[in-house]
Amino acid sequence: MRRWFLIAAVLVLAACHSSSSKKNGEQAFLDEVGTQSKEQIMARGDALADKKKWEDARKYYTFLSDTFPNDPLGRKATLKVADSFFAVGDTEGFTEAQLRYKDFSNRFPSDPNRAYALVMLAKCSVRQHKGPLRDLTPLREATESLKQMLQLFPKSQYTPEAKQLLSKCLEDLAQHEYLVATYYANVRAWLGAKQRLDYLFANYPETEAAKTARPLADKVDEQLKSGPTPSPTPKPKAQTPGQH
């Protein structure tokens, strides 16, 4: 009994020490930033970010973001908080960054940095896409973000990057349609193949996938004209085709 009491006492003391250390650390941080200007706090965060100490840098950015939400520097810090999550490079980081870029875009619609937020929002979506025969939702979300950015900020410094990324997204979406159409053709489901190809040509006519698909389209048309009534369209084993 005495042994368990001693163990419990040690655990309580350890917890108290941990809590005390955390409070002391928070107070030390507040004491530090309390003596610095906004610019100095930002510089401190940037110095830590340059060393890839994302969590430490995030403390300084978050302080600026929370303390000066409507100040230009505070808004820039808000984006840098999102950047710090994006830089981590894992699923959790991309998800958190995505939420923050979207929140910035919604909260500050006229801020010139919204263009950057929309491009980064698209990048978060692209990074979460798993492949040409997987869920296309991330690619479609990225496409919408980029189209919005290009419409709102056509002369932004981020416009060339946005156009390039949009082109890639459209190519990947087109490639999905081509692969599904090819599957249908391979199992002689000609009507299903034609439907996917028609969608491809209607929505992504300028893509390389559309050019590659032309010979297949000719073959499908020939089969539909000369062959028997097509059998019901099967579903690809890799993934059920996306809804359009």
C-alpha positions in Angstrom: 0.0 0.0 0.0 2.8 2.4 0.9 4.5 1.6 -2.4 1.5 2.6 -4.4 1.1 5.8 -2.4 4.7 6.7 -3.1 4.2 6.1 -6.9 1.1 8.2 -6.9 2.9 11.0 -5.0 5.7 10.9 -7.5 3.3 11.1 -10.5 1.4 14.1 -8.9 4.7 15.9 -8.3 5.9 15.2 -11.8 2.6 16.6 -13.2 2.8 19.7 -11.1 6.4 20.2 -12.2 5.4 19.8 -15.8 2.5 22.2 -15.4 4.8 24.7 -13.6 7.4 24.4 -16.3 4.9 25.0 -19.0 3.5 28.1 -17.2 7.0 29.4 -16.7 7.8 28.9 -20.4 4.6 30.7 -21.4 5.4 33.6 -19.1 9.0 33.8 -20.4 7.6 34.0 -23.9 5.2 36.7 -23.0 8.0 38.6 -21.2 10.1 38.3 -24.3 7.5 39.6 -26.9 6.4 42.2 -24.4 9.7 44.1 -24.9 9.8 43.8 -28.7 8.2 45.6 -31.6 5.9 43.9 -34.1 8.7 43.8 -36.6 11.1 42.3 -34.1 8.6 39.5 -33.2 8.1 38.7 -36.9 11.9 38.6 -37.5 12.3 36.2 -34.6 9.6 33.9 -36.1 11.3 34.1 -39.5 14.7 33.3 -38.0 13.2 30.1 -36.5 11.4 29.2 -39.7 14.6 29.5 -41.6 16.0 26.8 -39.3 12.8 24.7 -40.0 11.8 25.0 -36.3 8.2 25.3 -37.4 6.5 24.9 -34.0 8.7 27.5 -32.3 8.3 29.9 -35.2 4.5 29.4 -35.1 4.4 30.8 -31.5 5.6 34.1 -32.7 3.4 34.2 -35.8 0.4 33.2 -33.7 1.1 35.9 -31.2 1.1 38.6 -33.9 -1.9 37.1 -35.6 -4.0 37.0 -32.4 -2.8 40.4 -31.1 -2.9 42.4 -34.3 -5.6 40.6 -36.5 -6.4 43.7 -38.6 -2.8 45.0 -38.9 -1.1 44.2 -42.2 1.8 42.6 -40.3 -0.7 40.6 -38.2 -2.4 39.4 -41.4 0.9 38.4 -42.9 1.6 36.5 -39.7 -1.7 34.7 -40.1 -0.5 33.4 -43.4 2.8 32.4 -42.0 1.1 30.3 -39.3 -0.6 28.4 -42.2 2.8 28.2 -44.0 4.3 26.6 -41.0 1.8 23.8 -41.1 2.2 23.4 -44.8 5.9 23.1 -44.5 5.6 20.1 -42.1 4.6 18.1 -45.2 2.3 15.5 -43.8 -1.4 14.9 -44.1 -2.2 16.6 -40.8 -0.1 19.6 -41.7 -1.8 20.0 -45.1 -5.2 19.7 -43.6 -4.5 22.3 -40.9 -2.9 24.6 -43.5 -5.8 24.2 -45.8 -8.3 25.3 -43.1 -6.2 28.4 -42.3 -5.7 29.5 -45.9 -9.4 29.1 -46.5 -10.2 31.1 -43.4 -7.9 33.9 -44.5 -9.4 34.0 -47.9 -12.9 34.3 -46.4 -12.1 36.8 -43.7 -10.1 39.2 -45.9 -11.6 39.1 -49.4 -10.0 42.4 -50.4 -6.5 41.8 -48.9 -3.9 41.6 -51.7 -2.4 38.5 -50.0 -5.6 36.7 -50.7 -4.1 35.7 -54.1 -1.3 33.9 -52.3 -3.8 32.3 -49.9 -5.8 30.9 -52.8 -2.8 29.5 -54.5 -1.6 27.8 -51.3 -5.1 26.5 -50.7 -5.0 24.8 -54.1 -1.5 23.4 -53.3 -2.9 21.9 -50.1 -5.6 20.2 -52.1 -3.2 18.9 -54.8 -0.9 17.4 -52.1 -3.8 15.4 -50.8 -4.7 13.9 -54.1 -3.7 10.2 -54.2 -3.6 9.4 -57.9 -5.5 9.4 -61.3 -7.9 6.6 -60.3 -8.6 7.9 -56.8 -11.0 10.4 -55.3 -11.0 13.5 -57.6 -12.4 15.9 -54.9 -9.0 17.4 -54.0 -8.2 18.2 -57.7 -11.6 19.8 -58.2 -11.2 21.9 -55.1 -7.8 23.0 -56.3 -9.2 23.9 -59.7 -11.9 26.1 -58.2 -9.4 27.9 -55.9 -7.1 28.6 -58.9 -9.9 29.8 -61.2 -11.1 32.1 -58.4 -7.6 33.5 -57.9 -7.1 34.1 -61.6 -10.4 35.8 -62.0 -9.9 38.1 -58.9 -6.2 38.8 -59.3 -5.3 38.4 -63.0 -2.2 40.6 -62.6 -0.9 39.1 -59.4 2.7 38.0 -59.0 1.3 34.6 -58.4 -0.6 34.4 -61.6 2.0 32.5 -63.6 2.3 29.9 -60.9 -1.5 29.6 -60.6 -1.9 29.1 -64.4 0.8 26.4 -64.4 -0.8 24.6 -61.4 -4.3 24.9 -63.0 -3.0 23.4 -66.2 -1.7 20.4 -64.3 -4.9 20.0 -62.4 -6.9 20.0 -65.6 -4.5 17.5 -67.2 -4.9 15.2 -64.2 -8.7 15.4 -64.3 -8.6 14.7 -68.1 -6.2 11.8 -67.6 -8.7 10.2 -65.2 -11.4 10.4 -67.8 -9.1 8.9 -70.4 -8.1 6.0 -68.2 -11.7 5.1 -67.3 -12.7 5.3 -71.0 -9.7 3.0 -71.9 -10.9 0.5 -69.3 -14.4 0.5 -70.7 -13.0 0.0 -74.2 -10.9 -2.9 -73.0 -14.0 -4.7 -71.7 -15.9 -3.7 -74.9 -18.3 -1.5 -73.0 -18.4 0.9 -75.9 -21.2 3.1 -74.8 -19.5 3.7 -71.4 -16.3 4.5 -73.2 -18.0 7.0 -75.4 -19.7 8.8 -72.5 -16.4 9.3 -70.8 -14.7 10.4 -73.9 -17.4 12.9 -74.7 -17.1 14.3 -71.2 -13.3 14.5 -71.7 -13.5 16.4 -75.0 -16.3 18.8 -73.6 -14.5 19.7 -70.4 -10.8 19.4 -71.1 -10.4 19.9 -74.9 -6.9 21.5 -74.7 -5.2 18.8 -72.6 -2.7 16.3 -73.8 -5.1 13.6 -72.6 -7.7 14.8 -75.0 -5.2 14.6 -77.9 -4.1 11.1 -76.9 -7.8 10.0 -76.7 -8.7 10.9 -80.3 -7.7 7.5 -81.8 -9.6 5.7 -79.1 -12.6 7.9 -79.8 -12.5 6.9 -83.5 -12.3 3.2 -82.5 -15.3 3.6 -80.1 -17.4 5.4 -82.7 -16.6 2.6 -85.3 -17.6 -0.1 -82.8 -20.8 1.6 -81.9 -21.8 2.0 -85.6 -21.0 -1.5 -86.7 -21.2 -3.6 -83.5 -24.1 -5.2 -81.6 -26.0 -3.3 -78.9 -23.5 -2.4 -76.2 -23.7 -4.3 -72.9 -24.4 -2.4 -69.7 -21.5 -0.3 -68.6 -19.4 -2.1 -65.9 -17.6 -0.3 -63.1 -13.8 -0.2 -63.2 -12.2 -2.3 -60.4 -9.9 0.5 -59.4 -12.6 3.0 -58.7 -16.2 3.8 -59.5 -16.1 6.7 -62.0 -16.7 10.1 -60.3 -20.0 11.8 -60.5 -20.2 14.7 -63.0 
